[in-house]
Amino acid sequence: MSKAIRFDEHGGVDVLEVREVERPTPGDGQVLIRVKAAGINPGESAIREGVFADRWPTTFPSGQGSDLAGVVEELGAGVDAVAVGDEVLGWTDERASHAELVVVPADQVAAKPEAVSWEVAGSLFVAGMAALGSVRAVAPQDGEVVVVSAGAGGVGSIATQLARRTGATVIGLASERNHEWLRSHGVVPVAHGDGVEDRIREAAGGRVDGFVDLFGNGYVELALGLGVAKERINTIFDFEAAAAHGITTQGTSETASAEALAEVAELVASGAVEVPIAATYPLERVAEAYTRLADRTTHGKIVLVP
């Protein structure tokens, strides 16, 4: 037996439970991982609440979580790319990483660099792939100006750094308490809220070439109002606005691969990209972790540590 997060109906954090479940067994091409860390993400909250029930239906009882890092404990038949005892990071598509043990396909893990902590490794997939996909979609170029909404959040803190590596000037929208962190990473901080369009125009010198929306709530329309071409706008939250205006929604699922994850992990290991960790929680405090995530003001990632 092992412990895992489960819920039996859509709802708030009160539906989440830690349950004893059967020990998973890896099948052909799979590996069993003992989880050391597993990040949590706003999309998981939305799925649990039923916001995306039409887009991503849920079968109950449901597990939760995609991000993971841990130690390979058992191999299924035909697996030779990893070995028992290997330290890896990766993901599951089965909403199952918020658990002590999880089975994943062997091609959904990559070696964890020694210089990357468990907490960072275990929270890198969803945020890292969403950041990489969003930046690739907007395709910043040297000398251009790109805006990133929620620029100090779990995804935004990575996306701003990846965008800066292209040579573009990056404007990060964030609460004032996160402005110094953005400045220290070469990002121009701008406070969100009333008057944000004028503040962006001033910071940008009048021209914005690309817009990475990681928050929703009207930023697609704001980007269009700033004169950004629709093919240079990407949102990972506002699917309604994207459909209405023909905006791309490239994020985690479109970017996901072990190779892309390894690429981001190596950038973290080299010190080229920093992944801030806002807080860690044991499985038993999963509801508290998601409650903190829900205010959407945390700087960096919140991580479960089974």
C-alpha positions in Angstrom: 0.0 0.0 0.0 1.0 3.6 -0.5 -0.5 7.1 0.0 -2.0 9.2 -2.8 -4.3 12.2 -3.2 -7.9 11.4 -4.3 -11.2 13.2 -4.8 -14.7 11.8 -5.6 -16.4 14.9 -7.0 -15.7 18.3 -8.4 -15.3 21.0 -5.7 -13.0 23.1 -3.6 -10.0 22.0 -1.6 -12.3 20.2 0.9 -12.9 17.4 -1.5 -9.2 16.4 -1.4 -8.2 13.4 0.7 -5.0 11.4 1.4 -5.9 7.7 0.9 -4.2 4.4 1.1 -4.1 2.9 -2.4 -2.7 -0.3 -3.9 1.0 -0.1 -4.7 1.2 0.6 -8.4 3.0 -1.9 -10.7 4.8 -0.8 -13.8 3.7 -2.4 -17.1 5.7 -2.7 -20.3 7.7 0.4 -21.0 6.9 1.9 -17.7 8.9 2.8 -14.5 7.7 3.0 -10.9 9.0 6.2 -9.2 9.1 6.9 -5.5 8.2 10.6 -5.5 10.5 13.0 -3.7 8.7 16.2 -4.8 5.6 17.1 -7.0 4.6 20.6 -7.9 1.1 21.9 -7.9 -0.4 24.1 -10.6 -3.5 26.4 -11.1 -4.7 24.1 -14.0 -5.1 21.3 -11.5 -7.3 23.4 -9.3 -9.5 24.3 -12.3 -9.8 20.6 -13.3 -10.8 19.7 -9.7 -13.3 22.5 -9.6 -14.9 21.3 -12.9 -14.0 24.5 -14.8 -12.6 22.4 -17.7 -15.0 19.5 -17.4 -15.9 19.7 -21.1 -12.3 20.1 -22.2 -10.6 17.6 -19.9 -13.3 15.4 -18.3 -12.6 13.7 -15.0 -13.3 10.0 -14.0 -13.9 9.5 -10.3 -12.3 8.7 -8.0 -9.6 10.9 -9.5 -5.9 11.5 -8.6 -4.2 14.7 -9.1 -0.9 16.1 -10.4 1.5 16.0 -13.3 4.9 17.2 -12.1 7.2 14.8 -10.3 10.8 14.0 -9.4 12.0 11.0 -7.5 13.9 7.8 -7.6 13.3 4.9 -9.9 12.1 1.9 -7.7 11.0 -0.7 -10.3 11.2 -1.3 -14.0 8.6 -2.7 -16.4 9.5 -5.0 -19.2 11.5 -3.6 -22.0 12.9 -0.6 -20.1 16.6 -0.1 -20.5 17.1 3.7 -20.7 16.9 4.1 -16.9 17.9 1.8 -14.0 16.6 1.2 -10.5 18.0 3.9 -8.2 18.3 6.6 -10.9 17.2 10.1 -9.9 14.8 11.5 -12.4 12.3 14.2 -13.1 9.3 13.9 -15.4 5.5 13.9 -15.6 2.4 11.7 -15.7 -0.6 12.3 -17.9 -2.8 10.2 -15.5 -3.4 12.9 -12.8 -1.4 10.8 -10.4 1.9 12.5 -9.2 0.5 13.7 -5.9 1.4 10.4 -4.3 4.2 8.5 -2.7 4.5 6.1 -5.7 3.6 6.7 -9.4 4.0 4.7 -12.6 5.0 6.6 -15.7 6.1 5.7 -19.2 9.9 5.6 -19.3 10.0 8.1 -22.1 8.4 10.7 -19.8 11.4 11.0 -17.5 14.8 12.6 -17.8 17.8 12.4 -15.6 17.8 14.8 -12.7 20.9 17.0 -12.8 22.7 16.8 -9.4 22.7 20.6 -9.2 18.9 20.8 -9.3 17.1 20.3 -6.0 14.3 17.8 -5.6 11.8 20.7 -5.0 12.8 22.4 -8.2 13.0 19.2 -10.2 9.6 18.1 -9.0 7.9 21.3 -10.1 9.6 21.8 -13.4 7.5 20.0 -16.0 4.2 21.9 -16.1 5.7 25.4 -15.5 8.8 24.8 -17.5 7.0 23.4 -20.5 4.3 26.1 -20.4 7.0 28.8 -20.2 9.0 27.3 -23.0 6.0 26.8 -25.2 4.7 30.3 -24.6 8.0 31.9 -25.3 8.5 29.8 -28.5 5.0 30.7 -29.6 5.6 34.5 -29.3 9.2 34.0 -30.7 11.0 37.1 -29.2 13.9 38.4 -31.1 16.9 40.4 -30.1 15.9 44.1 -29.7 12.2 43.4 -29.5 9.9 44.2 -26.5 7.9 41.4 -25.0 5.4 41.6 -22.1 4.8 38.6 -19.7 1.7 38.8 -17.5 2.0 37.1 -14.0 5.7 37.6 -14.6 6.9 36.4 -11.2 4.5 33.4 -10.8 5.4 29.8 -11.2 5.3 29.9 -15.0 6.1 33.6 -15.4 9.3 33.5 -13.4 10.7 30.9 -15.9 9.1 32.5 -19.0 10.6 35.9 -18.3 14.1 34.4 -18.0 13.7 32.3 -21.2 12.5 35.4 -23.1 15.5 37.5 -21.8 17.9 34.8 -23.2 16.7 35.8 -26.7 18.0 39.3 -26.3 14.5 40.9 -26.1 13.6 43.5 -23.6 11.1 41.8 -21.2 8.4 43.6 -19.3 7.1 41.5 -16.4 3.7 42.4 -14.9 3.8 41.6 -11.2 3.0 42.9 -7.7 5.4 45.5 -6.5 6.8 43.1 -3.8 8.2 41.0 -6.7 9.7 43.9 -8.7 13.2 43.6 -7.2 13.4 39.9 -8.1 12.4 40.8 -11.7 15.0 43.6 -11.9 17.7 41.2 -10.6 17.0 38.9 -13.5 17.1 41.6 -16.2 13.3 42.1 -16.4 11.6 45.5 -16.4 8.9 45.3 -13.7 5.5 46.9 -14.2 2.7 46.8 -11.6 -0.6 45.2 -12.8 -4.0 46.8 -12.0 -5.6 50.0 -13.1 -3.6 52.0 -15.5 -1.4 49.0 -16.6 -1.7 49.8 -20.3 -0.2 53.2 -19.8 2.5 51.9 -17.6 3.4 49.2 -20.2 3.5 51.8 -23.0 5.8 54.0 -21.0 8.1 51.1 -20.0 8.2 49.8 -23.6 8.9 53.1 -25.2 5.7 52.9 -27.2 6.2 49.6 -29.0 5.3 46.1 -27.8 6.2 43.2 -30.2 5.0 40.2 -28.3 2.7 39.3 -25.3 2.8 36.1 -23.2 -0.4 35.9 -21.2 -0.1 33.6 -18.1 -3.0 35.0 -16.2 -6.1 35.5 -18.4 -8.7 38.0 -17.2 -8.5 40.4 -20.1 -4.8 40.4 -21.0 -5.4 39.1 -24.6 -7.6 42.2 -25.2 -5.0 44.4 -23.5 -2.3 43.0 -25.8 -4.4 43.7 -28.9 -5.0 47.2 -27.6 -1.3 47.7 -27.4 -1.1 46.9 -31.1 0.5 43.5 -30.7 -0.1 41.3 -33.8 -2.4 38.4 -32.9 0.2 35.9 -34.1 2.6 37.3 -31.5 0.2 36.8 -28.6 0.0 33.5 -26.6 -2.3 32.7 -23.7 -2.4 29.5 -21.5 -5.5 30.5 -19.6 -8.0 32.6 -21.7 -9.2 30.0 -24.2 -12.4 32.0 -24.8 -10.5 35.1 -25.9 -8.1 33.0 -27.9 -10.9 31.4 -29.9 -12.6 34.8 -30.4 -9.5 36.5 -31.7 -7.5 33.7 -33.3 -4.8 33.7 -30.6 -2.5 30.7 -30.0 -2.7 28.7 -26.8 0.6 26.9 -26.9 1.6 25.6 -23.5 2.6 22.5 -21.6 0.9 19.8 -23.7 2.1 21.2 -27.0 5.7 21.4 -25.8 6.0 18.3 -23.6 8.9 15.9 -24.3 11.6 14.4 -22.1 14.1 16.2 -24.4 12.5 19.7 -23.8 12.3 19.0 -20.0 16.0 18.0 -20.0 16.8 21.2 -21.8 15.1 23.4 -19.2 16.6 21.3 -16.4 20.1 21.8 -17.7 19.5 25.6 -17.9 18.5 25.5 -14.2 21.5 23.3 -13.3 23.9 25.7 -15.1 22.4 28.7 -13.2 21.1 30.3 -16.4 17.5 30.0 -15.1 16.4 30.2 -11.5 13.2 28.5 -10.4 12.0 30.1 -7.1 10.2 27.8 -4.6 7.5 29.7 -2.7 6.7 26.9 -0.2 6.7 23.1 0.4 4.0 21.0 2.0 3.6 17.4 2.9 0.8 15.4 1.2 -1.4 15.7 4.3 -1.5 19.5 3.9 -2.4 19.4 0.2 -5.6 21.5 0.8 -3.5 24.2 2.5 -1.1 24.2 -0.4 -3.9 24.7 -2.9 -5.5 27.4 -0.8 -2.3 29.3 -0.8 -2.0 28.8 -4.6 -5.5 30.1 -5.1 -4.6 33.7 -4.2 -2.4 33.8 -7.3 0.1 36.0 -5.7 2.9 33.6 -4.8 6.4 34.1 -6.2 7.5 30.8 -7.7 6.4 27.3 -7.2 4.5 25.5 -4.4 5.6 21.9 -4.0 4.2 18.8 -2.3 6.9 16.6 -0.6 5.5 13.1 0.0 
